[in-house]
Amino acid sequence: MKLYFYLALSSALIALSVVFMIWSIAYMESAMVATSLLSALAGFTFLSGGLYALRLSAHVYALEKEEH
């Protein structure tokens, strides 16, 4: 059950990071450099969190397989 939680969490965080990256590009087009960089930082932070949650789900999956 924890596996699905971590998979859903990682998918949501990765989707959120894509949204922030797109916002970053839109802000850069409007010459809002500081806002663009802040948005890109948030996007990379969400991407990092999503990949970490994906790694956790792989560990949980391996532990569940080991128990059976």
C-alpha positions as CSV (number, residue, x, y, z in Angstrom):
1,M,0.0,0.0,0.0
2,K,2.9,2.4,0.7
3,L,4.2,1.7,-2.8
4,Y,1.1,3.3,-4.4
5,F,1.3,6.3,-2.0
6,Y,4.9,7.0,-3.0
7,L,4.2,6.5,-6.7
8,A,1.3,8.9,-6.5
9,L,3.3,11.4,-4.6
10,S,6.2,11.2,-7.0
11,S,3.9,11.6,-10.0
12,A,2.3,14.7,-8.5
13,L,5.6,16.3,-7.6
14,I,7.0,15.7,-11.1
15,A,3.9,17.1,-12.7
16,L,4.1,20.1,-10.4
17,S,7.8,20.6,-11.4
18,V,6.8,20.6,-15.1
19,V,4.2,23.3,-14.4
20,F,6.8,25.5,-12.6
21,M,9.3,25.0,-15.5
22,I,6.7,26.1,-18.0
23,W,5.9,29.1,-15.8
24,S,9.6,29.9,-15.7
25,I,9.8,30.0,-19.4
26,A,6.7,32.2,-19.6
27,Y,8.2,34.6,-17.0
28,M,11.4,34.7,-19.0
29,E,9.5,35.7,-22.1
30,S,8.0,38.6,-20.2
31,A,11.5,39.8,-19.1
32,M,10.7,38.9,-15.5
33,V,14.1,37.4,-14.8
34,A,14.0,37.2,-11.0
35,T,10.6,35.6,-11.0
36,S,11.7,33.2,-13.8
37,L,14.7,32.1,-11.8
38,L,12.6,31.7,-8.6
39,S,10.1,29.6,-10.5
40,A,12.9,27.5,-12.1
41,L,14.3,26.9,-8.6
42,A,10.9,25.8,-7.3
43,G,10.6,23.5,-10.4
44,F,13.9,21.8,-9.8
45,T,13.1,21.4,-6.1
46,F,9.8,19.7,-6.9
47,L,11.6,17.5,-9.5
48,S,14.2,16.5,-6.9
49,G,11.5,15.6,-4.4
50,G,9.6,13.6,-7.0
51,L,12.6,11.6,-8.0
52,Y,13.4,11.0,-4.3
53,A,9.9,9.7,-3.7
54,L,10.2,7.5,-6.8
55,R,13.4,6.1,-5.4
56,L,11.6,5.4,-2.1
57,S,8.8,3.6,-3.9
58,A,11.4,1.4,-5.6
59,H,12.9,0.5,-2.1
60,V,9.4,-0.2,-0.7
61,Y,8.7,-2.4,-3.7
62,A,11.9,-4.4,-3.2
63,L,11.1,-4.8,0.5
64,E,7.6,-6.1,-0.3
65,K,9.0,-8.5,-2.8
66,E,11.6,-9.7,-0.3
67,E,8.9,-10.5,2.3
68,H,6.9,-12.8,0.0
